[in-house]
Amino acid sequence: MAKNERKEQGHPLGIHRVLDTKMVLPQSAEKIDNRLPLYSNEILLSVQKLNIDAASFVQMEQETQGDKNRIGQIILENCRTRGKQHNRVTGSGGMLIGEVQQIGSDYRGPLKVKKGDRVATLVSLTLTPLVIEKIINIDLKTHQVDVQGYAILFETAIAAHLPKDLPEAVSMAVFDVAGAPATVNALSKTGHTVVVIGGGGKAGLLSCLAARKKAGKKGKVIAIEPGANAAKSLRELNICDVVLEIDATHPVTVFSEIEKVTRGKMADLVVNVASVSNTEMGSILICKPKGRVLFFSMATSFTKVALGAEGIASSSQLIFGNGYFPSHAKFSIALLKKCKPLKDLFLMRYQGN
């Protein structure tokens, strides 16, 4: 047993660090214990970078009018009062890059790591014990935050080694949304019409590419992206048949435009990765009766989805995406590497940040 290690093992799911009066999982907890020393089956990481999820970052930007210092104060306050980076408004977090500093003597989890390995966590910051000692920089464009601090991984936590042939900031951007393209790959079929709402963001770009590869030439990939620059970049990739610059929070407009470009056939699969709220109804309206709608945004309201679908008598299958999908990190990195134009775009957006 290491000197700075407790004698006892913690619960594999991290329940031992929950400080609430009732027993809940760390993600549901109001506050978790982020103090050292480690329990004997945990892993300690030094943390250099956070990737705040899009919904959470947009909310903080709106609250602070884009003031970096105030955004930093919110992150520090979350970690101080909750023991984790857990946005109180959106309920979401993000993920991090860190270096393995210590592995508990009783650790028997899935991670094959050694001291000094650099990894990206594939579990949410909403359940990760985190101490931020200093915020060095906040990048408003990439939602990535350079920090100095440490994090603790429970025995069931998963992480990915950082590829040596990609900048860390690029790998982090891919890992942050890896579940989306991996799930799109599983749900798409040859000949499908796939609509990606929020197609110009990192999750949207990878999802469009995954859909293109599965739907093939007989299929159709349509992206909805309101930002002119992001829409332009998406068109230049030549992976979508149509890129619509419309506001997905206006469901009637979304329905009208998709009806037009599909000649009334609508979508077999709708993928919602928009980072803003009120895009639920547009997603449901454009799906075929026996199609699927995949909600992969932390801005999604379950209530709006359920009641909205009921209100228009939609029989589409409604799916809430899980950030985890088997081999999602490996799949998404390989997807990026095989498409040079998309890889170049990610390099341009994230390299050096």
Secondary structure, 3 states (H helix, E strand, C coil): CCCCECCCCCCCCCHHHECCCCCCCCCCCCCECCCCCECCCCEEEEEEEEEECHHHHHHHHHHHCCCHHHHHHHHHHHHHHHCCCCCCCCCCCEEEEEEEEEECCCCCCCCCCCCCCEEEECCCHHHCCEEEEEEEEEECCCCEEEEEEEEEECCCCCEEECCCCCCHHHHHHHHHCCHHHHHHHHHCCCCCEEEEECCCCHHHHHHHHHHHHHHCCCCEEEEECCCHHHHHHHHHHCCCCEEECCCCCCHHHHHHHHHHHCCCCCEEEEEECCCCCCCHHHHHHCEEEEEEEEECCCCCCHHHHHHHHHHCCCCCEEEECCCCCCCHHHHHHHHHHCCHHHHHHHHHHHCCC
